Amino acid sequence: MPPDVVVVGGGPAGSAAAIHLASAGVRVTLLERTRAAHDVVCGEFLSAGAQAHLAALGVAVAPPLGAPIRRLRLIRGTQEVEARLPFTALGLSRRVLDERLLERARAVGVTVRRGVTVRAVEPGAAVLADGSRVTAGAVFLATGKHDLRSHRRPAGIHPGLVGLKMRLDGGGDRRERRDGGAIDLLLFDGGYAGHQPVGAGQATVCLLVTADRWRRLGASWPRLMADLARTSPRWRDRLGAARPLWQRPLAVAGQPYGFQAVAGDADGPLYRIGDQVAVVPSFCGEGIALALHSARLAADCFLAHGADTAPYYAAAAEAFGRVRPAAWASRALEQAAVTAAAVQAAALAPRLLTVLARSTRLA
């Protein structure tokens, strides 16, 4: 018997949607192209909203699995401003999180097929690389930052950036491990970078940099890090002698930051979720929350309306209305005058950082 729903992609959005649907009695097949646990270029910041969604799914991520993050430090050059976050966030490796979600999906009855590459989606079917089809009443597209050729997202508000991610062997000093760590946000000409603990004595650096600057540095991670260290001694001190754990960074380019799908984008009974429905800039720290929230919205709408996706896209447009303004803010942060003014304002009133952290949460 064919499934009621086929989910393409086993990241947080795809797994969460599958869990919600299977828990409601829907027959779900999830197709994931990787065969085993793996790292991805996306961030690893779990906001309060993301944690609430995970708890509702029955997925535990509390310490010591995830590293608590209670403070935000804004850095530019020799300036540094610190403030408390309005919630306790968690840093957690996506390798760990994604596998936990897939395990939960199997536990509630989802048929998980790994090592399966989907070439395209059609109304009511996923077309595999070998030409075969997995048919279903509806398709949930959850391929994250990677587009299928048949369903490419249009350009967003903030193009021309390269996203990079590196794992480090340092997760904060003794005080941070005891009291809760901080996420360091470095603003520099042409981009920004974030550094945070992710548990197990490790940390992650994720950054967005203009493609031009990345090319000028020979697409070299060591040269980029050295360049940023010269730009900001504070950033250099924060990273200290932390050692990269990967031979090279994970990278992605051409992401349509600020993109939001609408009902007319869908071809047949297609539910876009996660980065396929909206792309929030990295500095917001809401990528995983958006993925999980869109999964819940899509599952609820499918249960109520079946193949009629219009109610879902209307709900998603309302829920993710802050994505486009955040993308314009991300674009503004490329400008030196804007970043200088932002840090100066935060230095005069550090509480502005707390307000910023609260205002960039999804509605």
Secondary structure, DSSP 4 states (H G I P E B T S, - for coil): ---SEEEE--SHHHHHHHHHHHHTT--EEEEES-SS----SS--EE-HHHHHHHHHHT---TTTTSEEEEEEEEEETTEEEEEEEEEEEEE--HHHHHHHHHHHHHHTT-EEEES--EEEEETTEEEETTS-EEE-SEEEE--TT--BTTBPPPP-SS-SEEEEEEEES----HHHHHH-EEEEEEEETTEEEEEEEEETTEEEEEEEEEHHHHHHTTT-HHHHHHHHHHH-HHHHHHHTT--B-SSS-EEEE---TT-B--GGG--SSEEE-GGGTB---GGG--HHHHHHHHHHHHHHHHHHHTT--HHHHHHHHHHTTTHHHHHHHHHHTTSHHHHHHHHHHHHH-THHHHHHHHHTS--
